[in-house]
Structure formats: structure tokens, C-alpha cells
């Protein structure tokens, strides 16, 4: 078949070494994808220059959400 490497006194075929690394990469990739993510805020933060502006934005968003539900 192919060559082999001697690891800890045993001859390990190269195809088994490559299958081990492919499996390890697949397992690490699956673990990274399945890792729970931190919850994100429902809406982005409002960066208003004054409290009046922030109140206006909040009121506008509330009206827009109410119109969207109807």
C-alpha cells in the first residue's frame, strides 16, 4: 500500500494518520459551529445626542412596531 511511520514503537500506515487528522479537523469544526453564542440585544443601542432625541426615537420605534402588528 503506502508508507508508514513508527509511532511509539508501532508502524502506523499513512492513510490511518491522514484519516485521524481529517476526523480531528471535522470534530473541531463541528464543535466550533455548535458552540452556544452569547445572546445579542434585540435592537441596536440608540446613540442619541440628547435625551429628547432618544425619547423621539423610542416613540417613533414604538409607533412603527404598533403599525407593523396591525
mmCIF file of the N, C-alpha and C atoms, coordinates in Angstrom:
data_MODEL
# 
_entry.id   MODEL 
# 
loop_
_atom_site.group_PDB 
_atom_site.id 
_atom_site.type_symbol 
_atom_site.label_atom_id 
_atom_site.label_alt_id 
_atom_site.label_comp_id 
_atom_site.label_asym_id 
_atom_site.label_entity_id 
_atom_site.label_seq_id 
_atom_site.pdbx_PDB_ins_code 
_atom_site.Cartn_x 
_atom_site.Cartn_y 
_atom_site.Cartn_z 
_atom_site.occupancy 
_atom_site.B_iso_or_equiv 
_atom_site.pdbx_formal_charge 
_atom_site.auth_seq_id 
_atom_site.auth_comp_id 
_atom_site.auth_asym_id 
_atom_site.auth_atom_id 
_atom_site.pdbx_PDB_model_num 
ATOM 1   N N  . UNK A 1 1  ? 0.860   -1.168 0.000  1.00 0.00 ? 1  UNK A N  1 
ATOM 2   C CA . UNK A 1 1  ? 0.000   0.000  0.000  1.00 0.00 ? 1  UNK A CA 1 
ATOM 3   C C  . UNK A 1 1  ? 0.908   1.232  0.000  1.00 0.00 ? 1  UNK A C  1 
ATOM 4   N N  . UNK A 1 2  ? 1.052   1.886  1.053  1.00 0.00 ? 2  UNK A N  1 
ATOM 5   C CA . UNK A 1 2  ? 1.889   3.079  1.110  1.00 0.00 ? 2  UNK A CA 1 
ATOM 6   C C  . UNK A 1 2  ? 2.906   2.934  2.215  1.00 0.00 ? 2  UNK A C  1 
ATOM 7   N N  . UNK A 1 3  ? 3.494   4.040  2.556  1.00 0.00 ? 3  UNK A N  1 
ATOM 8   C CA . UNK A 1 3  ? 4.489   4.034  3.611  1.00 0.00 ? 3  UNK A CA 1 
ATOM 9   C C  . UNK A 1 3  ? 3.839   4.021  4.984  1.00 0.00 ? 3  UNK A C  1 
ATOM 10  N N  . UNK A 1 4  ? 4.686   4.007  5.972  1.00 0.00 ? 4  UNK A N  1 
ATOM 11  C CA . UNK A 1 4  ? 4.185   4.048  7.349  1.00 0.00 ? 4  UNK A CA 1 
ATOM 12  C C  . UNK A 1 4  ? 5.192   4.767  8.220  1.00 0.00 ? 4  UNK A C  1 
ATOM 13  N N  . UNK A 1 5  ? 4.705   5.267  9.344  1.00 0.00 ? 5  UNK A N  1 
ATOM 14  C CA . UNK A 1 5  ? 5.550   5.939  10.329 1.00 0.00 ? 5  UNK A CA 1 
ATOM 15  C C  . UNK A 1 5  ? 5.579   5.090  11.585 1.00 0.00 ? 5  UNK A C  1 
ATOM 16  N N  . UNK A 1 6  ? 6.680   5.124  12.271 1.00 0.00 ? 6  UNK A N  1 
ATOM 17  C CA . UNK A 1 6  ? 6.799   4.405  13.527 1.00 0.00 ? 6  UNK A CA 1 
ATOM 18  C C  . UNK A 1 6  ? 6.490   5.381  14.654 1.00 0.00 ? 6  UNK A C  1 
ATOM 19  N N  . UNK A 1 7  ? 5.397   5.125  15.353 1.00 0.00 ? 7  UNK A N  1 
ATOM 20  C CA . UNK A 1 7  ? 4.966   5.980  16.447 1.00 0.00 ? 7  UNK A CA 1 
ATOM 21  C C  . UNK A 1 7  ? 4.812   5.103  17.674 1.00 0.00 ? 7  UNK A C  1 
ATOM 22  N N  . UNK A 1 8  ? 5.531   5.426  18.731 1.00 0.00 ? 8  UNK A N  1 
ATOM 23  C CA . UNK A 1 8  ? 5.519   4.679  19.992 1.00 0.00 ? 8  UNK A CA 1 
ATOM 24  C C  . UNK A 1 8  ? 5.825   3.202  19.737 1.00 0.00 ? 8  UNK A C  1 
ATOM 25  N N  . UNK A 1 9  ? 6.736   2.927  18.810 1.00 0.00 ? 9  UNK A N  1 
ATOM 26  C CA . UNK A 1 9  ? 7.166   1.561  18.571 1.00 0.00 ? 9  UNK A CA 1 
ATOM 27  C C  . UNK A 1 9  ? 6.260   0.770  17.646 1.00 0.00 ? 9  UNK A C  1 
ATOM 28  N N  . UNK A 1 10 ? 5.208   1.376  17.124 1.00 0.00 ? 10 UNK A N  1 
ATOM 29  C CA . UNK A 1 10 ? 4.296   0.658  16.227 1.00 0.00 ? 10 UNK A CA 1 
ATOM 30  C C  . UNK A 1 10 ? 4.305   1.322  14.862 1.00 0.00 ? 10 UNK A C  1 
ATOM 31  N N  . UNK A 1 11 ? 4.182   0.531  13.829 1.00 0.00 ? 11 UNK A N  1 
ATOM 32  C CA . UNK A 1 11 ? 4.121   1.055  12.465 1.00 0.00 ? 11 UNK A CA 1 
ATOM 33  C C  . UNK A 1 11 ? 2.680   1.486  12.180 1.00 0.00 ? 11 UNK A C  1 
ATOM 34  N N  . UNK A 1 12 ? 2.490   2.763  11.948 1.00 0.00 ? 12 UNK A N  1 
ATOM 35  C CA . UNK A 1 12 ? 1.164   3.318  11.661 1.00 0.00 ? 12 UNK A CA 1 
ATOM 36  C C  . UNK A 1 12 ? 1.121   3.683  10.181 1.00 0.00 ? 12 UNK A C  1 
ATOM 37  N N  . UNK A 1 13 ? 0.196   3.096  9.405  1.00 0.00 ? 13 UNK A N  1 
ATOM 38  C CA . UNK A 1 13 ? 0.103   3.437  7.982  1.00 0.00 ? 13 UNK A CA 1 
ATOM 39  C C  . UNK A 1 13 ? -0.293  4.903  7.791  1.00 0.00 ? 13 UNK A C  1 
ATOM 40  N N  . UNK A 1 14 ? 0.189   5.497  6.707  1.00 0.00 ? 14 UNK A N  1 
ATOM 41  C CA . UNK A 1 14 ? -0.068  6.919  6.469  1.00 0.00 ? 14 UNK A CA 1 
ATOM 42  C C  . UNK A 1 14 ? -1.546  7.201  6.258  1.00 0.00 ? 14 UNK A C  1 
ATOM 43  N N  . UNK A 1 15 ? -2.304  6.252  5.691  1.00 0.00 ? 15 UNK A N  1 
ATOM 44  C CA . UNK A 1 15 ? -3.732  6.519  5.491  1.00 0.00 ? 15 UNK A CA 1 
ATOM 45  C C  . UNK A 1 15 ? -4.463  6.632  6.825  1.00 0.00 ? 15 UNK A C  1 
ATOM 46  N N  . UNK A 1 16 ? -4.044  5.894  7.849  1.00 0.00 ? 16 UNK A N  1 
ATOM 47  C CA . UNK A 1 16 ? -4.677  5.995  9.160  1.00 0.00 ? 16 UNK A CA 1 
ATOM 48  C C  . UNK A 1 16 ? -4.342  7.337  9.817  1.00 0.00 ? 16 UNK A C  1 
ATOM 49  N N  . UNK A 1 17 ? -3.124  7.803  9.626  1.00 0.00 ? 17 UNK A N  1 
ATOM 50  C CA . UNK A 1 17 ? -2.734  9.105  10.170 1.00 0.00 ? 17 UNK A CA 1 
ATOM 51  C C  . UNK A 1 17 ? -3.547  10.204 9.507  1.00 0.00 ? 17 UNK A C  1 
ATOM 52  N N  . UNK A 1 18 ? -3.692  10.124 8.168  1.00 0.00 ? 18 UNK A N  1 
ATOM 53  C CA . UNK A 1 18 ? -4.467  11.158 7.474  1.00 0.00 ? 18 UNK A CA 1 
ATOM 54  C C  . UNK A 1 18 ? -5.933  11.103 7.875  1.00 0.00 ? 18 UNK A C  1 
ATOM 55  N N  . UNK A 1 19 ? -6.512  9.915  8.047  1.00 0.00 ? 19 UNK A N  1 
ATOM 56  C CA . UNK A 1 19 ? -7.914  9.801  8.474  1.00 0.00 ? 19 UNK A CA 1 
ATOM 57  C C  . UNK A 1 19 ? -8.096  10.362 9.885  1.00 0.00 ? 19 UNK A C  1 
ATOM 58  N N  . UNK A 1 20 ? -7.108  10.159 10.754 1.00 0.00 ? 20 UNK A N  1 
ATOM 59  C CA . UNK A 1 20 ? -7.176  10.726 12.102 1.00 0.00 ? 20 UNK A CA 1 
ATOM 60  C C  . UNK A 1 20 ? -7.224  12.250 12.055 1.00 0.00 ? 20 UNK A C  1 
ATOM 61  N N  . UNK A 1 21 ? -6.359  12.854 11.246 1.00 0.00 ? 21 UNK A N  1 
ATOM 62  C CA . UNK A 1 21 ? -6.327  14.314 11.182 1.00 0.00 ? 21 UNK A CA 1 
ATOM 63  C C  . UNK A 1 21 ? -7.577  14.885 10.522 1.00 0.00 ? 21 UNK A C  1 
ATOM 64  N N  . UNK A 1 22 ? -8.077  14.222 9.500  1.00 0.00 ? 22 UNK A N  1 
ATOM 65  C CA . UNK A 1 22 ? -9.328  14.685 8.876  1.00 0.00 ? 22 UNK A CA 1 
ATOM 66  C C  . UNK A 1 22 ? -10.471 14.617 9.887  1.00 0.00 ? 22 UNK A C  1 
ATOM 67  N N  . UNK A 1 23 ? -10.542 13.527 10.637 1.00 0.00 ? 23 UNK A N  1 
ATOM 68  C CA . UNK A 1 23 ? -11.578 13.392 11.666 1.00 0.00 ? 23 UNK A CA 1 
ATOM 69  C C  . UNK A 1 23 ? -11.430 14.424 12.768 1.00 0.00 ? 23 UNK A C  1 
ATOM 70  N N  . UNK A 1 24 ? -10.186 14.709 13.158 1.00 0.00 ? 24 UNK A N  1 
ATOM 71  C CA . UNK A 1 24 ? -9.952  15.701 14.205 1.00 0.00 ? 24 UNK A CA 1 
ATOM 72  C C  . UNK A 1 24 ? -10.373 17.091 13.739 1.00 0.00 ? 24 UNK A C  1 
ATOM 73  N N  . UNK A 1 25 ? -10.046 17.448 12.491 1.00 0.00 ? 25 UNK A N  1 
ATOM 74  C CA . UNK A 1 25 ? -10.463 18.747 11.958 1.00 0.00 ? 25 UNK A CA 1 
ATOM 75  C C  . UNK A 1 25 ? -11.980 18.843 11.862 1.00 0.00 ? 25 UNK A C  1 
ATOM 76  N N  . UNK A 1 26 ? -12.618 17.757 11.442 1.00 0.00 ? 26 UNK A N  1 
ATOM 77  C CA . UNK A 1 26 ? -14.082 17.756 11.343 1.00 0.00 ? 26 UNK A CA 1 
ATOM 78  C C  . UNK A 1 26 ? -14.714 17.907 12.724 1.00 0.00 ? 26 UNK A C  1 
ATOM 79  N N  . UNK A 1 27 ? -14.166 17.224 13.718 1.00 0.00 ? 27 UNK A N  1 
ATOM 80  C CA . UNK A 1 27 ? -14.706 17.328 15.080 1.00 0.00 ? 27 UNK A CA 1 
ATOM 81  C C  . UNK A 1 27 ? -14.526 18.728 15.639 1.00 0.00 ? 27 UNK A C  1 
ATOM 82  N N  . UNK A 1 28 ? -13.368 19.323 15.407 1.00 0.00 ? 28 UNK A N  1 
ATOM 83  C CA . UNK A 1 28 ? -13.134 20.690 15.890 1.00 0.00 ? 28 UNK A CA 1 
ATOM 84  C C  . UNK A 1 28 ? -14.055 21.686 15.185 1.00 0.00 ? 28 UNK A C  1 
ATOM 85  N N  . UNK A 1 29 ? -14.252 21.489 13.896 1.00 0.00 ? 29 UNK A N  1 
ATOM 86  C CA . UNK A 1 29 ? -15.156 22.372 13.155 1.00 0.00 ? 29 UNK A CA 1 
ATOM 87  C C  . UNK A 1 29 ? -16.588 22.241 13.639 1.00 0.00 ? 29 UNK A C  1 
ATOM 88  N N  . UNK A 1 30 ? -17.044 21.020 13.876 1.00 0.00 ? 30 UNK A N  1 
ATOM 89  C CA . UNK A 1 30 ? -18.400 20.812 14.377 1.00 0.00 ? 30 UNK A CA 1 
ATOM 90  C C  . UNK A 1 30 ? -18.560 21.410 15.769 1.00 0.00 ? 30 UNK A C  1 
ATOM 91  N N  . UNK A 1 31 ? -17.545 21.262 16.602 1.00 0.00 ? 31 UNK A N  1 
ATOM 92  C CA . UNK A 1 31 ? -17.620 21.827 17.952 1.00 0.00 ? 31 UNK A CA 1 
ATOM 93  C C  . UNK A 1 31 ? -17.671 23.354 17.895 1.00 0.00 ? 31 UNK A C  1 
ATOM 94  N N  . UNK A 1 32 ? -16.925 23.956 16.978 1.00 0.00 ? 32 UNK A N  1 
ATOM 95  C CA . UNK A 1 32 ? -16.926 25.418 16.863 1.00 0.00 ? 32 UNK A CA 1 
ATOM 96  C C  . UNK A 1 32 ? -18.266 25.925 16.363 1.00 0.00 ? 32 UNK A C  1 
ATOM 97  N N  . UNK A 1 33 ? -18.895 25.189 15.454 1.00 0.00 ? 33 UNK A N  1 
ATOM 98  C CA . UNK A 1 33 ? -20.194 25.605 14.924 1.00 0.00 ? 33 UNK A CA 1 
ATOM 99  C C  . UNK A 1 33 ? -21.288 25.452 15.969 1.00 0.00 ? 33 UNK A C  1 
ATOM 100 N N  . UNK A 1 34 ? -21.229 24.391 16.759 1.00 0.00 ? 34 UNK A N  1 
ATOM 101 C CA . UNK A 1 34 ? -22.291 24.092 17.725 1.00 0.00 ? 34 UNK A CA 1 
ATOM 102 C C  . UNK A 1 34 ? -22.137 24.835 19.044 1.00 0.00 ? 34 UNK A C  1 
ATOM 103 N N  . UNK A 1 35 ? -21.020 25.528 19.232 1.00 0.00 ? 35 UNK A N  1 
ATOM 104 C CA . UNK A 1 35 ? -20.784 26.240 20.487 1.00 0.00 ? 35 UNK A CA 1 
ATOM 105 C C  . UNK A 1 35 ? -21.854 27.316 20.662 1.00 0.00 ? 35 UNK A C  1 
ATOM 106 N N  . UNK A 1 36 ? -22.491 27.373 21.827 1.00 0.00 ? 36 UNK A N  1 
ATOM 107 C CA . UNK A 1 36 ? -23.530 28.395 22.030 1.00 0.00 ? 36 UNK A CA 1 
ATOM 108 C C  . UNK A 1 36 ? -22.937 29.795 21.967 1.00 0.00 ? 36 UNK A C  1 
ATOM 109 N N  . UNK A 1 37 ? -23.668 30.666 21.322 1.00 0.00 ? 37 UNK A N  1 
ATOM 110 C CA . UNK A 1 37 ? -23.216 32.050 21.173 1.00 0.00 ? 37 UNK A CA 1 
ATOM 111 C C  . UNK A 1 37 ? -23.866 32.920 22.245 1.00 0.00 ? 37 UNK A C  1 
ATOM 112 N N  . UNK A 1 38 ? -23.209 34.009 22.559 1.00 0.00 ? 38 UNK A N  1 
ATOM 113 C CA . UNK A 1 38 ? -23.745 34.940 23.546 1.00 0.00 ? 38 UNK A CA 1 
ATOM 114 C C  . UNK A 1 38 ? -25.007 35.589 22.983 1.00 0.00 ? 38 UNK A C  1 
ATOM 115 N N  . UNK A 1 39 ? -26.027 35.766 23.818 1.00 0.00 ? 39 UNK A N  1 
ATOM 116 C CA . UNK A 1 39 ? -27.259 36.389 23.308 1.00 0.00 ? 39 UNK A CA 1 
ATOM 117 C C  . UNK A 1 39 ? -27.003 37.832 22.889 1.00 0.00 ? 39 UNK A C  1 
ATOM 118 N N  . UNK A 1 40 ? -27.609 38.197 21.768 1.00 0.00 ? 40 UNK A N  1 
ATOM 119 C CA . UNK A 1 40 ? -27.442 39.553 21.265 1.00 0.00 ? 40 UNK A CA 1 
ATOM 120 C C  . UNK A 1 40 ? -28.671 40.374 21.629 1.00 0.00 ? 40 UNK A C  1 
ATOM 121 N N  . UNK A 1 41 ? -28.478 41.656 21.733 1.00 0.00 ? 41 UNK A N  1 
ATOM 122 C CA . UNK A 1 41 ? -29.585 42.562 22.044 1.00 0.00 ? 41 UNK A CA 1 
ATOM 123 C C  . UNK A 1 41 ? -30.590 42.535 20.903 1.00 0.00 ? 41 UNK A C  1 
ATOM 124 N N  . UNK A 1 42 ? -31.864 42.679 21.244 1.00 0.00 ? 42 UNK A N  1 
ATOM 125 C CA . UNK A 1 42 ? -32.919 42.628 20.232 1.00 0.00 ? 42 UNK A CA 1 
ATOM 126 C C  . UNK A 1 42 ? -32.811 43.804 19.271 1.00 0.00 ? 42 UNK A C  1 
ATOM 127 N N  . UNK A 1 43 ? -32.454 44.947 19.779 1.00 0.00 ? 43 UNK A N  1 
ATOM 128 C CA . UNK A 1 43 ? -32.293 46.121 18.932 1.00 0.00 ? 43 UNK A CA 1 
ATOM 129 C C  . UNK A 1 43 ? -30.928 46.741 19.202 1.00 0.00 ? 43 UNK A C  1 
ATOM 130 N N  . UNK A 1 44 ? -30.368 47.408 18.227 1.00 0.00 ? 44 UNK A N  1 
ATOM 131 C CA . UNK A 1 44 ? -29.086 48.067 18.468 1.00 0.00 ? 44 UNK A CA 1 
ATOM 132 C C  . UNK A 1 44 ? -29.254 49.223 19.452 1.00 0.00 ? 44 UNK A C  1 
ATOM 133 N N  . UNK A 1 45 ? -28.220 49.579 20.162 1.00 0.00 ? 45 UNK A N  1 
ATOM 134 C CA . UNK A 1 45 ? -28.331 50.682 21.112 1.00 0.00 ? 45 UNK A CA 1 
ATOM 135 C C  . UNK A 1 45 ? -28.601 52.011 20.400 1.00 0.00 ? 45 UNK A C  1 
ATOM 136 N N  . UNK A 1 46 ? -29.365 52.843 21.049 1.00 0.00 ? 46 UNK A N  1 
ATOM 137 C CA . UNK A 1 46 ? -29.695 54.159 20.495 1.00 0.00 ? 46 UNK A CA 1 
ATOM 138 C C  . UNK A 1 46 ? -28.606 55.137 20.927 1.00 0.00 ? 46 UNK A C  1 
ATOM 139 N N  . UNK A 1 47 ? -27.969 55.746 19.950 1.00 0.00 ? 47 UNK A N  1 
ATOM 140 C CA . UNK A 1 47 ? -26.898 56.703 20.247 1.00 0.00 ? 47 UNK A CA 1 
ATOM 141 C C  . UNK A 1 47 ? -27.397 58.103 19.900 1.00 0.00 ? 47 UNK A C  1 
ATOM 142 N N  . UNK A 1 48 ? -28.135 58.658 20.824 1.00 0.00 ? 48 UNK A N  1 
ATOM 143 C CA . UNK A 1 48 ? -28.700 59.992 20.613 1.00 0.00 ? 48 UNK A CA 1 
ATOM 144 C C  . UNK A 1 48 ? -27.818 61.032 21.296 1.00 0.00 ? 48 UNK A C  1 
ATOM 145 N N  . UNK A 1 49 ? -27.860 62.248 20.751 1.00 0.00 ? 49 UNK A N  1 
ATOM 146 C CA . UNK A 1 49 ? -27.034 63.314 21.323 1.00 0.00 ? 49 UNK A CA 1 
ATOM 147 C C  . UNK A 1 49 ? -27.708 63.977 22.524 1.00 0.00 ? 49 UNK A C  1 
ATOM 148 N N  . UNK A 1 50 ? -29.041 63.796 22.664 1.00 0.00 ? 50 UNK A N  1 
ATOM 149 C CA . UNK A 1 50 ? -29.740 64.373 23.816 1.00 0.00 ? 50 UNK A CA 1 
ATOM 150 C C  . UNK A 1 50 ? -30.849 63.433 24.254 1.00 0.00 ? 50 UNK A C  1 
ATOM 151 N N  . UNK A 1 51 ? -31.374 63.657 25.432 1.00 0.00 ? 51 UNK A N  1 
ATOM 152 C CA . UNK A 1 51 ? -32.456 62.801 25.941 1.00 0.00 ? 51 UNK A CA 1 
ATOM 153 C C  . UNK A 1 51 ? -33.744 63.021 25.145 1.00 0.00 ? 51 UNK A C  1 
ATOM 154 N N  . UNK A 1 52 ? -33.961 64.244 24.645 1.00 0.00 ? 52 UNK A N  1 
ATOM 155 C CA . UNK A 1 52 ? -35.151 64.495 23.822 1.00 0.00 ? 52 UNK A CA 1 
ATOM 156 C C  . UNK A 1 52 ? -35.097 63.688 22.525 1.00 0.00 ? 52 UNK A C  1 
ATOM 157 N N  . UNK A 1 53 ? -33.926 63.648 21.926 1.00 0.00 ? 53 UNK A N  1 
ATOM 158 C CA . UNK A 1 53 ? -33.764 62.885 20.690 1.00 0.00 ? 53 UNK A CA 1 
ATOM 159 C C  . UNK A 1 53 ? -33.987 61.393 20.944 1.00 0.00 ? 53 UNK A C  1 
ATOM 160 N N  . UNK A 1 54 ? -33.462 60.901 22.055 1.00 0.00 ? 54 UNK A N  1 
ATOM 161 C CA . UNK A 1 54 ? -33.645 59.491 22.401 1.00 0.00 ? 54 UNK A CA 1 
ATOM 162 C C  . UNK A 1 54 ? -35.120 59.177 22.637 1.00 0.00 ? 54 UNK A C  1 
ATOM 163 N N  . UNK A 1 55 ? -35.831 60.066 23.319 1.00 0.00 ? 55 UNK A N  1 
ATOM 164 C CA . UNK A 1 55 ? -37.262 59.866 23.554 1.00 0.00 ? 55 UNK A CA 1 
ATOM 165 C C  . UNK A 1 55 ? -38.024 59.850 22.230 1.00 0.00 ? 55 UNK A C  1 
ATOM 166 N N  . UNK A 1 56 ? -37.660 60.735 21.311 1.00 0.00 ? 56 UNK A N  1 
ATOM 167 C CA . UNK A 1 56 ? -38.309 60.773 19.999 1.00 0.00 ? 56 UNK A CA 1 
ATOM 168 C C  . UNK A 1 56 ? -38.081 59.467 19.239 1.00 0.00 ? 56 UNK A C  1 
ATOM 169 N N  . UNK A 1 57 ? -36.857 58.967 19.275 1.00 0.00 ? 57 UNK A N  1 
ATOM 170 C CA . UNK A 1 57 ? -36.540 57.728 18.565 1.00 0.00 ? 57 UNK A CA 1 
ATOM 171 C C  . UNK A 1 57 ? -37.318 56.562 19.158 1.00 0.00 ? 57 UNK A C  1 
ATOM 172 N N  . UNK A 1 58 ? -37.346 56.473 20.487 1.00 0.00 ? 58 UNK A N  1 
ATOM 173 C CA . UNK A 1 58 ? -38.094 55.390 21.138 1.00 0.00 ? 58 UNK A CA 1 
ATOM 174 C C  . UNK A 1 58 ? -39.585 55.461 20.798 1.00 0.00 ? 58 UNK A C  1 
ATOM 175 N N  . UNK A 1 59 ? -40.142 56.659 20.799 1.00 0.00 ? 59 UNK A N  1 
ATOM 176 C CA . UNK A 1 59 ? -41.554 56.842 20.464 1.00 0.00 ? 59 UNK A CA 1 
ATOM 177 C C  . UNK A 1 59 ? -41.813 56.445 19.007 1.00 0.00 ? 59 UNK A C  1 
ATOM 178 N N  . UNK A 1 60 ? -40.914 56.853 18.115 1.00 0.00 ? 60 UNK A N  1 
ATOM 179 C CA . UNK A 1 60 ? -41.062 56.515 16.702 1.00 0.00 ? 60 UNK A CA 1 
ATOM 180 C C  . UNK A 1 60 ? -41.005 55.001 16.496 1.00 0.00 ? 60 UNK A C  1 
ATOM 181 N N  . UNK A 1 61 ? -40.079 54.347 17.167 1.00 0.00 ? 61 UNK A N  1 
ATOM 182 C CA . UNK A 1 61 ? -39.967 52.899 17.034 1.00 0.00 ? 61 UNK A CA 1 
ATOM 183 C C  . UNK A 1 61 ? -41.200 52.197 17.591 1.00 0.00 ? 61 UNK A C  1 
ATOM 184 N N  . UNK A 1 62 ? -41.732 52.682 18.707 1.00 0.00 ? 62 UNK A N  1 
ATOM 185 C CA . UNK A 1 62 ? -42.929 52.084 19.283 1.00 0.00 ? 62 UNK A CA 1 
ATOM 186 C C  . UNK A 1 62 ? -44.113 52.213 18.312 1.00 0.00 ? 62 UNK A C  1 
ATOM 187 N N  . UNK A 1 63 ? -44.258 53.382 17.694 1.00 0.00 ? 63 UNK A N  1 
ATOM 188 C CA . UNK A 1 63 ? -45.348 53.588 16.721 1.00 0.00 ? 63 UNK A CA 1 
ATOM 189 C C  . UNK A 1 63 ? -45.150 52.674 15.500 1.00 0.00 ? 63 UNK A C  1 
ATOM 190 N N  . UNK A 1 64 ? -43.923 52.575 15.031 1.00 0.00 ? 64 UNK A N  1 
ATOM 191 C CA . UNK A 1 64 ? -43.653 51.736 13.866 1.00 0.00 ? 64 UNK A CA 1 
ATOM 192 C C  . UNK A 1 64 ? -43.946 50.266 14.154 1.00 0.00 ? 64 UNK A C  1 
ATOM 193 N N  . UNK A 1 65 ? -43.618 49.799 15.344 1.00 0.00 ? 65 UNK A N  1 
ATOM 194 C CA . UNK A 1 65 ? -43.900 48.402 15.702 1.00 0.00 ? 65 UNK A CA 1 
ATOM 195 C C  . UNK A 1 65 ? -45.407 48.185 15.845 1.00 0.00 ? 65 UNK A C  1 
ATOM 196 N N  . UNK A 1 66 ? -46.111 49.177 16.374 1.00 0.00 ? 66 UNK A N  1 
ATOM 197 C CA . UNK A 1 66 ? -47.570 49.055 16.508 1.00 0.00 ? 66 UNK A CA 1 
ATOM 198 C C  . UNK A 1 66 ? -48.228 49.025 15.115 1.00 0.00 ? 66 UNK A C  1 
ATOM 199 N N  . UNK A 1 67 ? -47.752 49.855 14.198 1.00 0.00 ? 67 UNK A N  1 
ATOM 200 C CA . UNK A 1 67 ? -48.288 49.852 12.842 1.00 0.00 ? 67 UNK A CA 1 
ATOM 201 C C  . UNK A 1 67 ? -47.985 48.536 12.117 1.00 0.00 ? 67 UNK A C  1 
ATOM 202 N N  . UNK A 1 68 ? -46.819 47.984 12.409 1.00 0.00 ? 68 UNK A N  1 
ATOM 203 C CA . UNK A 1 68 ? -46.404 46.735 11.763 1.00 0.00 ? 68 UNK A CA 1 
ATOM 204 C C  . UNK A 1 68 ? -47.273 45.574 12.225 1.00 0.00 ? 68 UNK A C  1 
ATOM 205 N N  . UNK A 1 69 ? -47.728 45.587 13.485 1.00 0.00 ? 69 UNK A N  1 
ATOM 206 C CA . UNK A 1 69 ? -48.559 44.497 14.012 1.00 0.00 ? 69 UNK A CA 1 
ATOM 207 C C  . UNK A 1 69 ? -49.967 44.545 13.450 1.00 0.00 ? 69 UNK A C  1 
ATOM 208 N N  . UNK A 1 70 ? -50.426 45.708 13.045 1.00 0.00 ? 70 UNK A N  1 
ATOM 209 C CA . UNK A 1 70 ? -51.807 45.848 12.527 1.00 0.00 ? 70 UNK A CA 1 
ATOM 210 C C  . UNK A 1 70 ? -51.910 45.467 11.101 1.00 0.00 ? 70 UNK A C  1 
# 
